[in-house]
């Protein structure tokens, strides 16, 4: 692994678990998630995430979201997160990494003409008791920044 990746090394691996999604434009639902974080020796980590809605029995229903991108650690604990979504949205987050945590906010968002309205987001990831826990706040569809998604994932 490239030494620049050391502050984010705790993210490496395959993770799976469940969380909750809710926003004024939708009813709150439980979701399942799988995340894979890998490296190829260069100074970045590759991120792939797939989420799907769960029914009341916890069984997979339709795919909810897919994202792919790169964590790019920078000097002095700065970090960039670049994500692309099949909905026509590309996000660039910027923030700070600390001991077993990363906090980022969108620096820029590019949307295709057919993508949903989306203005800004903040994400917090932490390594807590061996699990990957995260929360996301979002401003979209004319709403101010507010809680959107959160999950707890276990290494598999």
Chimera marker file (.cmm) of the C-alpha trace (Angstrom):
<marker_set name="trace">
<marker id="1" x="0.000" y="0.000" z="0.000" r="1" g="1" b="0" radius="0.5"/>
<marker id="2" x="1.223" y="3.513" z="-0.780" r="1" g="1" b="0" radius="0.5"/>
<marker id="3" x="2.269" y="5.271" z="2.461" r="1" g="1" b="0" radius="0.5"/>
<marker id="4" x="-0.024" y="8.265" z="1.721" r="1" g="1" b="0" radius="0.5"/>
<marker id="5" x="-2.997" y="5.912" z="2.237" r="1" g="1" b="0" radius="0.5"/>
<marker id="6" x="-2.043" y="5.100" z="5.840" r="1" g="1" b="0" radius="0.5"/>
<marker id="7" x="-4.551" y="7.540" z="7.466" r="1" g="1" b="0" radius="0.5"/>
<marker id="8" x="-7.393" y="5.785" z="5.592" r="1" g="1" b="0" radius="0.5"/>
<marker id="9" x="-6.114" y="2.192" z="5.829" r="1" g="1" b="0" radius="0.5"/>
<marker id="10" x="-8.905" y="1.303" z="8.291" r="1" g="1" b="0" radius="0.5"/>
<marker id="11" x="-11.379" y="1.700" z="5.386" r="1" g="1" b="0" radius="0.5"/>
<marker id="12" x="-9.791" y="-1.141" z="3.390" r="1" g="1" b="0" radius="0.5"/>
<marker id="13" x="-11.807" y="-4.308" z="2.940" r="1" g="1" b="0" radius="0.5"/>
<marker id="14" x="-15.311" y="-5.467" z="2.172" r="1" g="1" b="0" radius="0.5"/>
<marker id="15" x="-18.115" y="-4.244" z="4.415" r="1" g="1" b="0" radius="0.5"/>
<marker id="16" x="-21.796" y="-5.174" z="4.669" r="1" g="1" b="0" radius="0.5"/>
<marker id="17" x="-24.670" y="-4.111" z="6.859" r="1" g="1" b="0" radius="0.5"/>
<marker id="18" x="-27.836" y="-2.091" z="7.061" r="1" g="1" b="0" radius="0.5"/>
<marker id="19" x="-29.042" y="1.412" z="7.676" r="1" g="1" b="0" radius="0.5"/>
<marker id="20" x="-31.926" y="3.860" z="7.417" r="1" g="1" b="0" radius="0.5"/>
<marker id="21" x="-32.720" y="6.369" z="4.682" r="1" g="1" b="0" radius="0.5"/>
<marker id="22" x="-35.312" y="9.124" z="4.941" r="1" g="1" b="0" radius="0.5"/>
<marker id="23" x="-35.949" y="12.587" z="3.531" r="1" g="1" b="0" radius="0.5"/>
<marker id="24" x="-38.944" y="14.912" z="3.187" r="1" g="1" b="0" radius="0.5"/>
<marker id="25" x="-39.426" y="13.622" z="-0.374" r="1" g="1" b="0" radius="0.5"/>
<marker id="26" x="-39.652" y="9.966" z="0.718" r="1" g="1" b="0" radius="0.5"/>
<marker id="27" x="-40.853" y="7.662" z="3.473" r="1" g="1" b="0" radius="0.5"/>
<marker id="28" x="-38.104" y="6.380" z="5.787" r="1" g="1" b="0" radius="0.5"/>
<marker id="29" x="-36.926" y="2.895" z="4.847" r="1" g="1" b="0" radius="0.5"/>
<marker id="30" x="-34.321" y="0.364" z="5.896" r="1" g="1" b="0" radius="0.5"/>
<marker id="31" x="-31.602" y="-0.453" z="3.386" r="1" g="1" b="0" radius="0.5"/>
<marker id="32" x="-28.815" y="-2.975" z="2.989" r="1" g="1" b="0" radius="0.5"/>
<marker id="33" x="-25.358" y="-1.978" z="1.822" r="1" g="1" b="0" radius="0.5"/>
<marker id="34" x="-22.150" y="-3.551" z="0.549" r="1" g="1" b="0" radius="0.5"/>
<marker id="35" x="-18.963" y="-1.500" z="0.295" r="1" g="1" b="0" radius="0.5"/>
<marker id="36" x="-15.620" y="-2.546" z="-1.124" r="1" g="1" b="0" radius="0.5"/>
<marker id="37" x="-12.487" y="-0.465" z="-0.555" r="1" g="1" b="0" radius="0.5"/>
<marker id="38" x="-9.300" y="-1.527" z="-2.356" r="1" g="1" b="0" radius="0.5"/>
<marker id="39" x="-5.937" y="-0.137" z="-3.462" r="1" g="1" b="0" radius="0.5"/>
<marker id="40" x="-3.483" y="-0.880" z="-6.245" r="1" g="1" b="0" radius="0.5"/>
<marker id="41" x="-0.336" y="0.587" z="-4.717" r="1" g="1" b="0" radius="0.5"/>
<marker id="42" x="-0.934" y="4.154" z="-5.871" r="1" g="1" b="0" radius="0.5"/>
<marker id="43" x="-1.825" y="7.021" z="-3.455" r="1" g="1" b="0" radius="0.5"/>
<marker id="44" x="-5.604" y="6.570" z="-3.441" r="1" g="1" b="0" radius="0.5"/>
<marker id="45" x="-8.248" y="4.020" z="-2.405" r="1" g="1" b="0" radius="0.5"/>
<marker id="46" x="-10.950" y="2.759" z="-4.775" r="1" g="1" b="0" radius="0.5"/>
<marker id="47" x="-14.515" y="2.869" z="-3.318" r="1" g="1" b="0" radius="0.5"/>
<marker id="48" x="-17.544" y="0.941" z="-4.578" r="1" g="1" b="0" radius="0.5"/>
<marker id="49" x="-20.893" y="1.015" z="-2.755" r="1" g="1" b="0" radius="0.5"/>
<marker id="50" x="-24.203" y="-0.682" z="-3.546" r="1" g="1" b="0" radius="0.5"/>
<marker id="51" x="-27.390" y="-0.176" z="-1.544" r="1" g="1" b="0" radius="0.5"/>
<marker id="52" x="-30.834" y="-1.695" z="-1.903" r="1" g="1" b="0" radius="0.5"/>
<marker id="53" x="-34.089" y="-1.146" z="-0.064" r="1" g="1" b="0" radius="0.5"/>
<marker id="54" x="-35.224" y="-3.858" z="2.351" r="1" g="1" b="0" radius="0.5"/>
<marker id="55" x="-38.769" y="-5.083" z="2.930" r="1" g="1" b="0" radius="0.5"/>
<marker id="56" x="-40.245" y="-5.470" z="6.433" r="1" g="1" b="0" radius="0.5"/>
<marker id="57" x="-38.643" y="-8.923" z="6.768" r="1" g="1" b="0" radius="0.5"/>
<marker id="58" x="-35.200" y="-7.540" z="5.874" r="1" g="1" b="0" radius="0.5"/>
<marker id="59" x="-35.175" y="-9.084" z="2.380" r="1" g="1" b="0" radius="0.5"/>
<marker id="60" x="-33.609" y="-7.242" z="-0.564" r="1" g="1" b="0" radius="0.5"/>
<marker id="61" x="-35.963" y="-5.304" z="-2.801" r="1" g="1" b="0" radius="0.5"/>
<marker id="62" x="-34.943" y="-2.871" z="-5.538" r="1" g="1" b="0" radius="0.5"/>
<marker id="63" x="-31.512" y="-1.298" z="-5.886" r="1" g="1" b="0" radius="0.5"/>
<marker id="64" x="-31.502" y="2.119" z="-4.234" r="1" g="1" b="0" radius="0.5"/>
<marker id="65" x="-28.078" y="3.577" z="-5.014" r="1" g="1" b="0" radius="0.5"/>
<marker id="66" x="-24.723" y="2.726" z="-6.559" r="1" g="1" b="0" radius="0.5"/>
<marker id="67" x="-21.577" y="4.834" z="-6.364" r="1" g="1" b="0" radius="0.5"/>
<marker id="68" x="-17.976" y="4.407" z="-7.380" r="1" g="1" b="0" radius="0.5"/>
<marker id="69" x="-14.991" y="6.605" z="-6.777" r="1" g="1" b="0" radius="0.5"/>
<marker id="70" x="-11.722" y="7.352" z="-5.058" r="1" g="1" b="0" radius="0.5"/>
<marker id="71" x="-10.496" y="8.456" z="-1.657" r="1" g="1" b="0" radius="0.5"/>
<marker id="72" x="-7.448" y="10.712" z="-2.172" r="1" g="1" b="0" radius="0.5"/>
<marker id="73" x="-5.544" y="11.425" z="1.055" r="1" g="1" b="0" radius="0.5"/>
<marker id="74" x="-3.608" y="14.709" z="1.044" r="1" g="1" b="0" radius="0.5"/>
<marker id="75" x="-0.918" y="16.139" z="3.340" r="1" g="1" b="0" radius="0.5"/>
<marker id="76" x="-1.833" y="17.284" z="6.853" r="1" g="1" b="0" radius="0.5"/>
<marker id="77" x="-4.925" y="15.049" z="7.141" r="1" g="1" b="0" radius="0.5"/>
<marker id="78" x="-6.809" y="16.616" z="4.242" r="1" g="1" b="0" radius="0.5"/>
<marker id="79" x="-8.789" y="14.175" z="2.114" r="1" g="1" b="0" radius="0.5"/>
<marker id="80" x="-10.672" y="14.300" z="-1.173" r="1" g="1" b="0" radius="0.5"/>
<marker id="81" x="-13.491" y="11.916" z="-2.103" r="1" g="1" b="0" radius="0.5"/>
<marker id="82" x="-14.556" y="11.724" z="-5.742" r="1" g="1" b="0" radius="0.5"/>
<marker id="83" x="-17.818" y="9.837" z="-6.462" r="1" g="1" b="0" radius="0.5"/>
<marker id="84" x="-19.776" y="9.081" z="-9.630" r="1" g="1" b="0" radius="0.5"/>
<marker id="85" x="-23.397" y="7.904" z="-9.662" r="1" g="1" b="0" radius="0.5"/>
<marker id="86" x="-25.384" y="6.322" z="-12.527" r="1" g="1" b="0" radius="0.5"/>
<marker id="87" x="-28.111" y="8.945" z="-11.936" r="1" g="1" b="0" radius="0.5"/>
<marker id="88" x="-25.937" y="11.535" z="-13.716" r="1" g="1" b="0" radius="0.5"/>
<marker id="89" x="-24.319" y="13.066" z="-10.616" r="1" g="1" b="0" radius="0.5"/>
<marker id="90" x="-20.591" y="13.436" z="-9.951" r="1" g="1" b="0" radius="0.5"/>
<marker id="91" x="-19.508" y="14.734" z="-6.544" r="1" g="1" b="0" radius="0.5"/>
<marker id="92" x="-16.212" y="16.042" z="-5.214" r="1" g="1" b="0" radius="0.5"/>
<marker id="93" x="-15.955" y="16.093" z="-1.433" r="1" g="1" b="0" radius="0.5"/>
<marker id="94" x="-13.209" y="17.728" z="0.584" r="1" g="1" b="0" radius="0.5"/>
<marker id="95" x="-12.477" y="17.416" z="4.284" r="1" g="1" b="0" radius="0.5"/>
<marker id="96" x="-10.275" y="16.040" z="7.030" r="1" g="1" b="0" radius="0.5"/>
<marker id="97" x="-9.253" y="12.637" z="8.260" r="1" g="1" b="0" radius="0.5"/>
<marker id="98" x="-8.521" y="11.983" z="11.903" r="1" g="1" b="0" radius="0.5"/>
<marker id="99" x="-7.796" y="8.921" z="13.955" r="1" g="1" b="0" radius="0.5"/>
<marker id="100" x="-10.255" y="6.357" z="12.510" r="1" g="1" b="0" radius="0.5"/>
<marker id="101" x="-12.642" y="8.998" z="11.160" r="1" g="1" b="0" radius="0.5"/>
<marker id="102" x="-13.185" y="11.076" z="8.040" r="1" g="1" b="0" radius="0.5"/>
<marker id="103" x="-15.465" y="14.090" z="7.691" r="1" g="1" b="0" radius="0.5"/>
<marker id="104" x="-16.087" y="15.553" z="4.214" r="1" g="1" b="0" radius="0.5"/>
<marker id="105" x="-18.471" y="17.992" z="2.540" r="1" g="1" b="0" radius="0.5"/>
<marker id="106" x="-19.189" y="18.579" z="-1.134" r="1" g="1" b="0" radius="0.5"/>
<marker id="107" x="-16.857" y="21.065" z="-2.747" r="1" g="1" b="0" radius="0.5"/>
<marker id="108" x="-18.549" y="20.688" z="-6.136" r="1" g="1" b="0" radius="0.5"/>
<marker id="109" x="-21.367" y="18.750" z="-7.760" r="1" g="1" b="0" radius="0.5"/>
<marker id="110" x="-21.817" y="18.200" z="-11.487" r="1" g="1" b="0" radius="0.5"/>
<marker id="111" x="-25.238" y="17.067" z="-12.702" r="1" g="1" b="0" radius="0.5"/>
<marker id="112" x="-26.381" y="15.937" z="-16.115" r="1" g="1" b="0" radius="0.5"/>
<marker id="113" x="-29.528" y="17.620" z="-17.499" r="1" g="1" b="0" radius="0.5"/>
<marker id="114" x="-31.585" y="14.514" z="-16.617" r="1" g="1" b="0" radius="0.5"/>
<marker id="115" x="-30.254" y="14.017" z="-13.061" r="1" g="1" b="0" radius="0.5"/>
<marker id="116" x="-32.292" y="14.743" z="-9.921" r="1" g="1" b="0" radius="0.5"/>
<marker id="117" x="-31.920" y="18.154" z="-8.245" r="1" g="1" b="0" radius="0.5"/>
<marker id="118" x="-29.144" y="17.984" z="-5.681" r="1" g="1" b="0" radius="0.5"/>
<marker id="119" x="-27.300" y="20.901" z="-4.054" r="1" g="1" b="0" radius="0.5"/>
<marker id="120" x="-24.883" y="19.708" z="-1.325" r="1" g="1" b="0" radius="0.5"/>
<marker id="121" x="-23.970" y="16.919" z="1.092" r="1" g="1" b="0" radius="0.5"/>
<marker id="122" x="-21.840" y="16.125" z="4.132" r="1" g="1" b="0" radius="0.5"/>
<marker id="123" x="-20.547" y="12.687" z="5.134" r="1" g="1" b="0" radius="0.5"/>
<marker id="124" x="-18.934" y="11.378" z="8.306" r="1" g="1" b="0" radius="0.5"/>
<marker id="125" x="-17.281" y="7.945" z="8.409" r="1" g="1" b="0" radius="0.5"/>
<marker id="126" x="-15.862" y="6.339" z="11.531" r="1" g="1" b="0" radius="0.5"/>
<marker id="127" x="-14.275" y="3.082" z="12.604" r="1" g="1" b="0" radius="0.5"/>
<marker id="128" x="-16.131" y="2.261" z="15.843" r="1" g="1" b="0" radius="0.5"/>
<marker id="129" x="-15.657" y="-1.024" z="17.731" r="1" g="1" b="0" radius="0.5"/>
<marker id="130" x="-14.452" y="-2.731" z="14.546" r="1" g="1" b="0" radius="0.5"/>
<marker id="131" x="-17.398" y="-1.516" z="12.438" r="1" g="1" b="0" radius="0.5"/>
<marker id="132" x="-17.663" y="1.113" z="9.722" r="1" g="1" b="0" radius="0.5"/>
<marker id="133" x="-20.318" y="3.611" z="10.765" r="1" g="1" b="0" radius="0.5"/>
<marker id="134" x="-21.385" y="6.522" z="8.609" r="1" g="1" b="0" radius="0.5"/>
<marker id="135" x="-23.956" y="9.297" z="8.283" r="1" g="1" b="0" radius="0.5"/>
<marker id="136" x="-24.877" y="11.540" z="5.369" r="1" g="1" b="0" radius="0.5"/>
<marker id="137" x="-26.718" y="14.860" z="5.407" r="1" g="1" b="0" radius="0.5"/>
<marker id="138" x="-28.070" y="16.272" z="2.148" r="1" g="1" b="0" radius="0.5"/>
<marker id="139" x="-29.604" y="19.419" z="0.631" r="1" g="1" b="0" radius="0.5"/>
<marker id="140" x="-31.771" y="18.535" z="-2.377" r="1" g="1" b="0" radius="0.5"/>
<marker id="141" x="-35.181" y="19.076" z="-3.962" r="1" g="1" b="0" radius="0.5"/>
<marker id="142" x="-35.381" y="22.582" z="-2.451" r="1" g="1" b="0" radius="0.5"/>
<marker id="143" x="-34.753" y="21.391" z="1.136" r="1" g="1" b="0" radius="0.5"/>
<marker id="144" x="-32.035" y="22.670" z="3.478" r="1" g="1" b="0" radius="0.5"/>
<marker id="145" x="-29.183" y="20.411" z="4.633" r="1" g="1" b="0" radius="0.5"/>
<marker id="146" x="-30.607" y="17.650" z="6.856" r="1" g="1" b="0" radius="0.5"/>
<marker id="147" x="-30.177" y="14.017" z="7.821" r="1" g="1" b="0" radius="0.5"/>
<marker id="148" x="-30.546" y="11.625" z="4.888" r="1" g="1" b="0" radius="0.5"/>
<marker id="149" x="-28.839" y="8.251" z="5.458" r="1" g="1" b="0" radius="0.5"/>
<marker id="150" x="-26.870" y="6.349" z="8.088" r="1" g="1" b="0" radius="0.5"/>
<marker id="151" x="-25.577" y="2.799" z="8.424" r="1" g="1" b="0" radius="0.5"/>
<marker id="152" x="-23.436" y="0.398" z="10.413" r="1" g="1" b="0" radius="0.5"/>
<marker id="153" x="-21.351" y="-2.041" z="8.379" r="1" g="1" b="0" radius="0.5"/>
<marker id="154" x="-19.305" y="-5.038" z="9.470" r="1" g="1" b="0" radius="0.5"/>
<marker id="155" x="-16.147" y="-6.268" z="7.786" r="1" g="1" b="0" radius="0.5"/>
<marker id="156" x="-16.827" y="-9.481" z="5.820" r="1" g="1" b="0" radius="0.5"/>
<link id1="1" id2="2" r="1" g="1" b="0" radius="0.2"/>
<link id1="2" id2="3" r="1" g="1" b="0" radius="0.2"/>
<link id1="3" id2="4" r="1" g="1" b="0" radius="0.2"/>
<link id1="4" id2="5" r="1" g="1" b="0" radius="0.2"/>
<link id1="5" id2="6" r="1" g="1" b="0" radius="0.2"/>
<link id1="6" id2="7" r="1" g="1" b="0" radius="0.2"/>
<link id1="7" id2="8" r="1" g="1" b="0" radius="0.2"/>
<link id1="8" id2="9" r="1" g="1" b="0" radius="0.2"/>
<link id1="9" id2="10" r="1" g="1" b="0" radius="0.2"/>
<link id1="10" id2="11" r="1" g="1" b="0" radius="0.2"/>
<link id1="11" id2="12" r="1" g="1" b="0" radius="0.2"/>
<link id1="12" id2="13" r="1" g="1" b="0" radius="0.2"/>
<link id1="13" id2="14" r="1" g="1" b="0" radius="0.2"/>
<link id1="14" id2="15" r="1" g="1" b="0" radius="0.2"/>
<link id1="15" id2="16" r="1" g="1" b="0" radius="0.2"/>
<link id1="16" id2="17" r="1" g="1" b="0" radius="0.2"/>
<link id1="17" id2="18" r="1" g="1" b="0" radius="0.2"/>
<link id1="18" id2="19" r="1" g="1" b="0" radius="0.2"/>
<link id1="19" id2="20" r="1" g="1" b="0" radius="0.2"/>
<link id1="20" id2="21" r="1" g="1" b="0" radius="0.2"/>
<link id1="21" id2="22" r="1" g="1" b="0" radius="0.2"/>
<link id1="22" id2="23" r="1" g="1" b="0" radius="0.2"/>
<link id1="23" id2="24" r="1" g="1" b="0" radius="0.2"/>
<link id1="24" id2="25" r="1" g="1" b="0" radius="0.2"/>
<link id1="25" id2="26" r="1" g="1" b="0" radius="0.2"/>
<link id1="26" id2="27" r="1" g="1" b="0" radius="0.2"/>
<link id1="27" id2="28" r="1" g="1" b="0" radius="0.2"/>
<link id1="28" id2="29" r="1" g="1" b="0" radius="0.2"/>
<link id1="29" id2="30" r="1" g="1" b="0" radius="0.2"/>
<link id1="30" id2="31" r="1" g="1" b="0" radius="0.2"/>
<link id1="31" id2="32" r="1" g="1" b="0" radius="0.2"/>
<link id1="32" id2="33" r="1" g="1" b="0" radius="0.2"/>
<link id1="33" id2="34" r="1" g="1" b="0" radius="0.2"/>
<link id1="34" id2="35" r="1" g="1" b="0" radius="0.2"/>
<link id1="35" id2="36" r="1" g="1" b="0" radius="0.2"/>
<link id1="36" id2="37" r="1" g="1" b="0" radius="0.2"/>
<link id1="37" id2="38" r="1" g="1" b="0" radius="0.2"/>
<link id1="38" id2="39" r="1" g="1" b="0" radius="0.2"/>
<link id1="39" id2="40" r="1" g="1" b="0" radius="0.2"/>
<link id1="40" id2="41" r="1" g="1" b="0" radius="0.2"/>
<link id1="41" id2="42" r="1" g="1" b="0" radius="0.2"/>
<link id1="42" id2="43" r="1" g="1" b="0" radius="0.2"/>
<link id1="43" id2="44" r="1" g="1" b="0" radius="0.2"/>
<link id1="44" id2="45" r="1" g="1" b="0" radius="0.2"/>
<link id1="45" id2="46" r="1" g="1" b="0" radius="0.2"/>
<link id1="46" id2="47" r="1" g="1" b="0" radius="0.2"/>
<link id1="47" id2="48" r="1" g="1" b="0" radius="0.2"/>
<link id1="48" id2="49" r="1" g="1" b="0" radius="0.2"/>
<link id1="49" id2="50" r="1" g="1" b="0" radius="0.2"/>
<link id1="50" id2="51" r="1" g="1" b="0" radius="0.2"/>
<link id1="51" id2="52" r="1" g="1" b="0" radius="0.2"/>
<link id1="52" id2="53" r="1" g="1" b="0" radius="0.2"/>
<link id1="53" id2="54" r="1" g="1" b="0" radius="0.2"/>
<link id1="54" id2="55" r="1" g="1" b="0" radius="0.2"/>
<link id1="55" id2="56" r="1" g="1" b="0" radius="0.2"/>
<link id1="56" id2="57" r="1" g="1" b="0" radius="0.2"/>
<link id1="57" id2="58" r="1" g="1" b="0" radius="0.2"/>
<link id1="58" id2="59" r="1" g="1" b="0" radius="0.2"/>
<link id1="59" id2="60" r="1" g="1" b="0" radius="0.2"/>
<link id1="60" id2="61" r="1" g="1" b="0" radius="0.2"/>
<link id1="61" id2="62" r="1" g="1" b="0" radius="0.2"/>
<link id1="62" id2="63" r="1" g="1" b="0" radius="0.2"/>
<link id1="63" id2="64" r="1" g="1" b="0" radius="0.2"/>
<link id1="64" id2="65" r="1" g="1" b="0" radius="0.2"/>
<link id1="65" id2="66" r="1" g="1" b="0" radius="0.2"/>
<link id1="66" id2="67" r="1" g="1" b="0" radius="0.2"/>
<link id1="67" id2="68" r="1" g="1" b="0" radius="0.2"/>
<link id1="68" id2="69" r="1" g="1" b="0" radius="0.2"/>
<link id1="69" id2="70" r="1" g="1" b="0" radius="0.2"/>
<link id1="70" id2="71" r="1" g="1" b="0" radius="0.2"/>
<link id1="71" id2="72" r="1" g="1" b="0" radius="0.2"/>
<link id1="72" id2="73" r="1" g="1" b="0" radius="0.2"/>
<link id1="73" id2="74" r="1" g="1" b="0" radius="0.2"/>
<link id1="74" id2="75" r="1" g="1" b="0" radius="0.2"/>
<link id1="75" id2="76" r="1" g="1" b="0" radius="0.2"/>
<link id1="76" id2="77" r="1" g="1" b="0" radius="0.2"/>
<link id1="77" id2="78" r="1" g="1" b="0" radius="0.2"/>
<link id1="78" id2="79" r="1" g="1" b="0" radius="0.2"/>
<link id1="79" id2="80" r="1" g="1" b="0" radius="0.2"/>
<link id1="80" id2="81" r="1" g="1" b="0" radius="0.2"/>
<link id1="81" id2="82" r="1" g="1" b="0" radius="0.2"/>
<link id1="82" id2="83" r="1" g="1" b="0" radius="0.2"/>
<link id1="83" id2="84" r="1" g="1" b="0" radius="0.2"/>
<link id1="84" id2="85" r="1" g="1" b="0" radius="0.2"/>
<link id1="85" id2="86" r="1" g="1" b="0" radius="0.2"/>
<link id1="86" id2="87" r="1" g="1" b="0" radius="0.2"/>
<link id1="87" id2="88" r="1" g="1" b="0" radius="0.2"/>
<link id1="88" id2="89" r="1" g="1" b="0" radius="0.2"/>
<link id1="89" id2="90" r="1" g="1" b="0" radius="0.2"/>
<link id1="90" id2="91" r="1" g="1" b="0" radius="0.2"/>
<link id1="91" id2="92" r="1" g="1" b="0" radius="0.2"/>
<link id1="92" id2="93" r="1" g="1" b="0" radius="0.2"/>
<link id1="93" id2="94" r="1" g="1" b="0" radius="0.2"/>
<link id1="94" id2="95" r="1" g="1" b="0" radius="0.2"/>
<link id1="95" id2="96" r="1" g="1" b="0" radius="0.2"/>
<link id1="96" id2="97" r="1" g="1" b="0" radius="0.2"/>
<link id1="97" id2="98" r="1" g="1" b="0" radius="0.2"/>
<link id1="98" id2="99" r="1" g="1" b="0" radius="0.2"/>
<link id1="99" id2="100" r="1" g="1" b="0" radius="0.2"/>
<link id1="100" id2="101" r="1" g="1" b="0" radius="0.2"/>
<link id1="101" id2="102" r="1" g="1" b="0" radius="0.2"/>
<link id1="102" id2="103" r="1" g="1" b="0" radius="0.2"/>
<link id1="103" id2="104" r="1" g="1" b="0" radius="0.2"/>
<link id1="104" id2="105" r="1" g="1" b="0" radius="0.2"/>
<link id1="105" id2="106" r="1" g="1" b="0" radius="0.2"/>
<link id1="106" id2="107" r="1" g="1" b="0" radius="0.2"/>
<link id1="107" id2="108" r="1" g="1" b="0" radius="0.2"/>
<link id1="108" id2="109" r="1" g="1" b="0" radius="0.2"/>
<link id1="109" id2="110" r="1" g="1" b="0" radius="0.2"/>
<link id1="110" id2="111" r="1" g="1" b="0" radius="0.2"/>
<link id1="111" id2="112" r="1" g="1" b="0" radius="0.2"/>
<link id1="112" id2="113" r="1" g="1" b="0" radius="0.2"/>
<link id1="113" id2="114" r="1" g="1" b="0" radius="0.2"/>
<link id1="114" id2="115" r="1" g="1" b="0" radius="0.2"/>
<link id1="115" id2="116" r="1" g="1" b="0" radius="0.2"/>
<link id1="116" id2="117" r="1" g="1" b="0" radius="0.2"/>
<link id1="117" id2="118" r="1" g="1" b="0" radius="0.2"/>
<link id1="118" id2="119" r="1" g="1" b="0" radius="0.2"/>
<link id1="119" id2="120" r="1" g="1" b="0" radius="0.2"/>
<link id1="120" id2="121" r="1" g="1" b="0" radius="0.2"/>
<link id1="121" id2="122" r="1" g="1" b="0" radius="0.2"/>
<link id1="122" id2="123" r="1" g="1" b="0" radius="0.2"/>
<link id1="123" id2="124" r="1" g="1" b="0" radius="0.2"/>
<link id1="124" id2="125" r="1" g="1" b="0" radius="0.2"/>
<link id1="125" id2="126" r="1" g="1" b="0" radius="0.2"/>
<link id1="126" id2="127" r="1" g="1" b="0" radius="0.2"/>
<link id1="127" id2="128" r="1" g="1" b="0" radius="0.2"/>
<link id1="128" id2="129" r="1" g="1" b="0" radius="0.2"/>
<link id1="129" id2="130" r="1" g="1" b="0" radius="0.2"/>
<link id1="130" id2="131" r="1" g="1" b="0" radius="0.2"/>
<link id1="131" id2="132" r="1" g="1" b="0" radius="0.2"/>
<link id1="132" id2="133" r="1" g="1" b="0" radius="0.2"/>
<link id1="133" id2="134" r="1" g="1" b="0" radius="0.2"/>
<link id1="134" id2="135" r="1" g="1" b="0" radius="0.2"/>
<link id1="135" id2="136" r="1" g="1" b="0" radius="0.2"/>
<link id1="136" id2="137" r="1" g="1" b="0" radius="0.2"/>
<link id1="137" id2="138" r="1" g="1" b="0" radius="0.2"/>
<link id1="138" id2="139" r="1" g="1" b="0" radius="0.2"/>
<link id1="139" id2="140" r="1" g="1" b="0" radius="0.2"/>
<link id1="140" id2="141" r="1" g="1" b="0" radius="0.2"/>
<link id1="141" id2="142" r="1" g="1" b="0" radius="0.2"/>
<link id1="142" id2="143" r="1" g="1" b="0" radius="0.2"/>
<link id1="143" id2="144" r="1" g="1" b="0" radius="0.2"/>
<link id1="144" id2="145" r="1" g="1" b="0" radius="0.2"/>
<link id1="145" id2="146" r="1" g="1" b="0" radius="0.2"/>
<link id1="146" id2="147" r="1" g="1" b="0" radius="0.2"/>
<link id1="147" id2="148" r="1" g="1" b="0" radius="0.2"/>
<link id1="148" id2="149" r="1" g="1" b="0" radius="0.2"/>
<link id1="149" id2="150" r="1" g="1" b="0" radius="0.2"/>
<link id1="150" id2="151" r="1" g="1" b="0" radius="0.2"/>
<link id1="151" id2="152" r="1" g="1" b="0" radius="0.2"/>
<link id1="152" id2="153" r="1" g="1" b="0" radius="0.2"/>
<link id1="153" id2="154" r="1" g="1" b="0" radius="0.2"/>
<link id1="154" id2="155" r="1" g="1" b="0" radius="0.2"/>
<link id1="155" id2="156" r="1" g="1" b="0" radius="0.2"/>
</marker_set>
